[in-house]
């Protein structure tokens, strides 16, 4: 079994779409795990970033899945929801951040249903973990996980995929 990590920090769905052929289709995957969305909404957090509307996010995401399913009818999709916690700059504009990410989470959940994909809901795990330790223990700036956050994600990913 060979695993490729083609995630690029700072990329959004538009960036992902530009490199889809080489970073995904050309690899002939059997299983494809996608986590994208926080940088699409990042203008809420980082004013210099260009925001991708929820509608554009949904359209581009669905298009990528359709292209892939057409080429690989038996592929297993694992769709991971974007997540956020009230830490650092995010805390100061929490309501706007949470509202935007909640919409993108709904898009991913809907696409998972449409494409019979494994859905990995990270937000609930992070929210539950905050009952045991402060949010910044698992996400240092509201959007980027710490080692503890990555461990939490890995456990949840494995749990859902093993089903």
Backbone torsions as a table, in degrees:
resi	resn	phi	psi	omega
1	UNK	NA	136.1	179.7
2	UNK	-120.1	134.3	177.4
3	UNK	-115.1	137.6	174.8
4	UNK	-122.0	133.9	172.9
5	UNK	-109.4	109.8	-178.6
6	UNK	-107.3	11.8	178.2
7	UNK	-66.9	138.9	178.2
8	UNK	-126.3	119.6	179.9
9	UNK	-56.1	134.9	178.4
10	UNK	91.1	-7.8	-179.5
11	UNK	-79.4	151.1	173.5
12	UNK	-119.2	-173.8	-175.6
13	UNK	-63.2	-31.8	178.4
14	UNK	-67.4	-44.3	177.1
15	UNK	-61.6	-43.9	-180.0
16	UNK	-60.7	-43.4	-179.6
17	UNK	-61.7	-37.0	-179.5
18	UNK	-63.3	-31.7	-176.2
19	UNK	-108.5	12.6	-175.5
20	UNK	-58.8	-42.9	-177.5
21	UNK	-60.0	-53.8	-175.2
22	UNK	-76.3	-36.6	-174.9
23	UNK	-87.3	-10.8	-179.0
24	UNK	-131.9	-67.9	-172.2
25	UNK	-61.2	-40.5	-179.1
26	UNK	-67.4	-15.1	-179.4
27	UNK	-87.2	-8.4	179.9
28	UNK	52.0	57.8	-175.5
29	UNK	-73.1	150.9	171.0
30	UNK	-93.9	-32.4	179.8
31	UNK	-133.8	136.9	-179.2
32	UNK	-131.4	118.7	178.2
33	UNK	-107.2	129.9	-177.0
34	UNK	-126.5	131.1	170.5
35	UNK	-132.6	105.9	-178.6
36	UNK	-148.7	144.9	175.1
37	UNK	148.9	-31.5	-175.7
38	UNK	-68.4	-37.6	179.7
39	UNK	-76.3	-17.1	174.2
40	UNK	-69.5	-29.1	-179.9
41	UNK	-101.3	4.7	-167.2
42	UNK	-66.9	-13.6	177.8
43	UNK	-64.6	-21.4	175.6
44	UNK	-65.9	-37.3	-178.3
45	UNK	-92.9	-46.1	-177.7
46	UNK	-115.7	103.1	-171.8
47	UNK	-59.0	-19.7	-178.1
48	UNK	-82.4	-12.0	-177.9
49	UNK	-83.7	150.6	177.6
50	UNK	-88.8	129.9	-178.1
51	UNK	-84.0	136.7	173.5
52	UNK	-98.1	124.7	-179.2
53	UNK	-62.5	159.3	178.4
54	UNK	-61.3	-39.1	-180.0
55	UNK	-64.4	-44.7	178.8
56	UNK	-64.5	-41.0	176.7
57	UNK	-56.7	-49.3	-178.7
58	UNK	-62.7	-44.2	-178.7
59	UNK	-63.9	-47.3	-177.8
60	UNK	-66.8	-42.8	179.8
61	UNK	-60.1	-49.5	-179.3
62	UNK	-60.8	-41.0	179.0
63	UNK	-60.3	-42.5	178.8
64	UNK	-62.9	-42.1	179.1
65	UNK	-66.1	-41.0	179.2
66	UNK	-63.3	-45.6	178.4
67	UNK	-57.2	-44.0	-176.0
68	UNK	-69.9	-44.6	-180.0
69	UNK	-64.0	-35.5	178.7
70	UNK	-63.4	-42.1	-178.5
71	UNK	-78.9	-34.6	-177.3
72	UNK	-128.9	82.4	-174.6
73	UNK	-58.0	-26.8	-176.3
74	UNK	-100.0	9.2	-177.8
75	UNK	-62.6	145.8	174.0
76	UNK	-99.2	122.4	175.8
77	UNK	-96.3	137.5	171.1
78	UNK	-121.8	108.9	-176.6
79	UNK	-105.1	120.4	-176.4
80	UNK	-103.8	132.8	-178.4
81	UNK	-79.3	143.6	172.8
82	UNK	-67.2	158.9	-174.4
83	UNK	-143.9	164.4	-177.8
84	UNK	-158.6	149.1	174.5
85	UNK	-135.2	153.9	-177.9
86	UNK	-77.6	80.1	-179.5
87	UNK	-131.5	147.2	174.1
88	UNK	55.8	-134.6	-178.3
89	UNK	-59.9	-31.9	-178.9
90	UNK	-61.2	-37.9	-178.9
91	UNK	-59.0	-36.6	-176.9
92	UNK	-69.3	-24.5	-179.5
93	UNK	-130.2	40.5	-172.8
94	UNK	-55.8	-46.7	-175.0
95	UNK	-59.3	-44.9	179.8
96	UNK	-66.7	-43.3	-179.9
97	UNK	-62.2	-49.1	-177.0
98	UNK	-63.6	-41.7	180.0
99	UNK	-62.0	-42.8	-179.4
100	UNK	-67.0	-48.1	-178.1
101	UNK	-65.7	-36.0	178.2
102	UNK	-58.8	-39.3	177.9
103	UNK	-66.0	-40.4	179.6
104	UNK	-69.9	-34.9	175.7
105	UNK	-62.1	-39.8	178.5
106	UNK	-64.5	-37.5	176.9
107	UNK	-60.7	-47.7	-178.0
108	UNK	-64.1	-42.6	178.9
109	UNK	-61.2	-43.4	-180.0
110	UNK	-65.0	-43.7	178.5
111	UNK	-63.9	-37.2	177.4
112	UNK	-60.5	-41.3	177.8
113	UNK	-66.5	-45.6	-177.8
114	UNK	-62.1	-35.9	-174.7
115	UNK	-104.8	14.9	179.0
116	UNK	49.5	47.7	-176.7
117	UNK	-98.3	159.0	169.1
118	UNK	-72.8	130.0	177.8
119	UNK	-105.9	129.7	177.5
120	UNK	-114.7	107.7	-178.4
121	UNK	-92.5	94.4	-177.0
122	UNK	-75.7	-30.7	-171.9
123	UNK	-58.2	-47.2	-179.2
124	UNK	-60.2	-39.9	178.8
125	UNK	-62.9	-43.3	177.7
126	UNK	-66.1	-42.6	179.1
127	UNK	-60.9	-44.9	179.0
128	UNK	-64.3	-39.0	-179.7
129	UNK	-64.8	-26.9	179.5
130	UNK	-68.9	-13.9	175.9
131	UNK	-76.6	-16.7	-177.5
132	UNK	-105.9	-25.0	-178.8
133	UNK	-154.0	156.5	179.5
134	UNK	-59.4	152.7	-178.0
135	UNK	-55.0	-37.9	-176.3
136	UNK	-73.1	-4.1	173.0
137	UNK	-71.3	-32.4	-176.9
138	UNK	-107.9	-24.2	177.2
139	UNK	-137.5	114.3	-169.4
140	UNK	-76.3	-24.7	-177.4
141	UNK	-131.7	13.5	-179.0
142	UNK	99.7	-24.7	-176.6
143	UNK	-131.9	-23.2	-178.1
144	UNK	-104.7	121.0	-178.5
145	UNK	-68.9	149.9	169.7
146	UNK	-85.9	-176.9	175.4
147	UNK	-57.9	-42.4	179.0
148	UNK	-63.9	-37.5	177.5
149	UNK	-66.1	-42.0	177.5
150	UNK	-63.8	-38.2	178.4
151	UNK	-64.0	-42.7	177.7
152	UNK	-59.4	-44.2	179.6
153	UNK	-64.7	-43.7	-179.0
154	UNK	-60.9	-43.3	179.3
155	UNK	-62.4	-43.5	-178.9
156	UNK	-68.5	-39.7	178.3
157	UNK	-59.8	-48.7	-179.8
158	UNK	-61.2	-44.2	-179.5
159	UNK	-57.6	-46.1	-177.3
160	UNK	-72.7	-40.8	-177.9
161	UNK	-69.5	-36.2	179.4
162	UNK	-64.9	-23.2	178.3
163	UNK	-63.1	NA	NA
